[in-house]
Amino acid sequence: MSLPPIQFSKIRRMVIIDCNDVEVGEPVDIGFSLDLTPKFLVIGGGFIEELLEIMERREDIDQIIDLDIIQEISDAIYLKVPETDLPEESNIGTMMTDIILFSQICQTPMFDIDGLPLGKIKDVIFSSEKTEFIFENPEFNKAMSMRGYGQKLEFKVPKEKLSYQNGLLMLALPKEEIESKIQAQIIAKSRGKQLIALS
């Protein structure tokens, strides 16, 4: 994969186009290895198809696109290959022993190294060189608001600091180090957002 930084929330539902200008579909999820390395985009079907899969009335079969066949991302996601060269549709459920979907990561409880809750992942930025997850902690935001910080704080952490085990995410930083990194970067604002790097 040789890609510039990509924020998933900005490409979700973007049109994917093969090398012959044929529309392939739209990404609805990302498949990660268990060490949280991004592997492929999941191409979703229509609204009814996705709804039936969520309700378990239809088998969860989707097209997947390996990240290394993406040529570029601009107004659309352009592939290096024709649609006919894409792998056959896969049953995502049968891959779950060694793959975790981003939609699952976003629902996974997250804790610091001492077992204190940290909130949940809400976005991911990935490139050829690194992967960083963005999370928010509503309780922390509430506490900071009471101290006069009006902005919504979000946190960016490299995947190397996260581990996924037994259905939980753990950030390999103690609370004191997290708070120190926040204090070094926080700016008093009355509104908006601020992204704090916890690298």
N, C-alpha and C positions, 0 to 999 in steps of 0.2 A: 504494500500500500504506500503510495507516495502522494499524500494529500495535505493541503494546508489545514489549519484548525477549522473544525466544523462543529457548530453547536446544534444538537439534534432538534431542539425546539424550532430552529429556523429552517430546517430542511424537511421536517415532518409534513407529509402530504404534498411535498414538492414533486412535480412530474419527473419521472425517470424516462430517459430517451436512449434507445440503442444507437449503434454506429450508423444505422440506416435511417435515422430520424423517425423510428417507430416508437410510439409511446408504450412503455412496458407496464407502468403502474405508479404507485406512490408508496414511499416508505411509511410504515406504521409502527415499527419497533426495530430494535437492534438486538442481535444475538452476541453475547459475551461469553468467553471462556470463564471458568470458575476463578481464574486469577484476575478477572475483570478487564481482559484485553478484548477490544471490539473485533468481531469476526465477520459479521454480515448484516445487511439490512433485510428486514422482513417486509415483503411487499403484500399489502392488504388487498382484500377484495372490496366489493361494494358494502354499503351500510348494512343491508339485510344479511349478507353472508357473514360479516363480522359479528353482528348481533346474535345470529344462530350459533356461532362458535362460542361466544361468551356464555350463552345459555346451555351449552353442551348439547345442542340439538343437531349439530353438524360437526363432523371431524375437523380438527384445526389443521387444515392443509393450506400452506401458503408457499408462494415463490420466495426464494431467498437469493440475495445477490452478494457475493463475496466482495469485500471492500477493495480488493486489488484489481477488480475489473472496472472501477470507476475512473474515467478519463479526467473529468473536471466537474466542478460544481459552480454554477453561476446563476442564471435565471432558471435553470433546471439541472438535474443530475444526468450527466452524459456518460454513457458506457463506452468501453473500448471494443465491445463485441456485439454481434447481432443477437436479437432476441432468441433466435433458433439455437444459439450456443449456450444459452442459460441452462442450468441444471433443472431437472424436473421438479415439480412441486414437492415439498417435503412436509411430513407430519411433524410439526414442531414438538408435539408432546413426546414423541419417541426419542428426541434429542436431549431431553431435559436432564439426563444423568451427567452430562459434561458441558451443558450450555445453560446460561441464565439469561432471560430476556430483560431488557431495560424496564419494561412495564412491571416486572416482578421486583426489580431492584428498587423502584420508586415506592413500592409497598412494603419494603423490608425495614424493620426497626433498626436503628443505628445507634451505637453506643461508643463512648470513649474507652480508652484502655482500662479504666477503672470501673467500667460497667454503668456509667451515668448516661442517660438518654440524651441524644443529640438532635433529634428530629428525623427528617427523611430527605432522601435524594429527590431533586426535582428536575435536573437537567444534566447533560454531559457534553463536554467539549473534547473531541478527539482529532488527532492528526497522525502523520507518519511517525512523529517523534514521541508523543506523549498523549495520555488520556487523563482528563481531570473531571471530577464530579462536582456538581453544585448542589448544596443542600441548604435548608433553612431550618431554624429552630424557633418555633412560635413562642415558647416560654422565654427564651433568651431575649427575643425581640420585645416582648412585653416588659421584661425587667429593664432593658435599656431605655424603653420609652418612658418609664417612670423616673429614669435618671436624666431625662431631657433630650434623648436622641430620638428624633422623630422619623428618621429614615428606616426603611426595611433593610435589615442586614441579611445578606446571603454569604455563603462560605464556599470557597473553591479549594478542593483538595486533590492532589495527584493520586492515581490509583495505587501507587506503591505504598501509600499510607493506609490503604483500606484492605480489609480481608473479608471474604464471604465464607462463613462456615455455619453449618447447622441452621440455615434459614435466618441468620443474623449478619449484619454488617458491623465491623469494628474498626474504629479509627485509632491507629497506633500512636496516639498522642494523649498525654495526661491533661486533665482539665486545666491545670495551672499553665501549661505551655500554650494551650489553645487561647486562654484568656490573655496571656502575654502578647501573642501575635495579634490578637484583636486590638488591644490597647495601643500597639505600635502603629496601627493603620487607621483606626477609626477617626472620622471627621464629624464634628457636630453639625447636623443638618436638621431642618424642620420637616423635610419630606423627601420623597424619592427613594432610591435604592443605593446601597453600597455593597460592593463585592469584596470580601476579605479573603486574601490568599493564606491558606494554612499549609504551606509547603515546607 
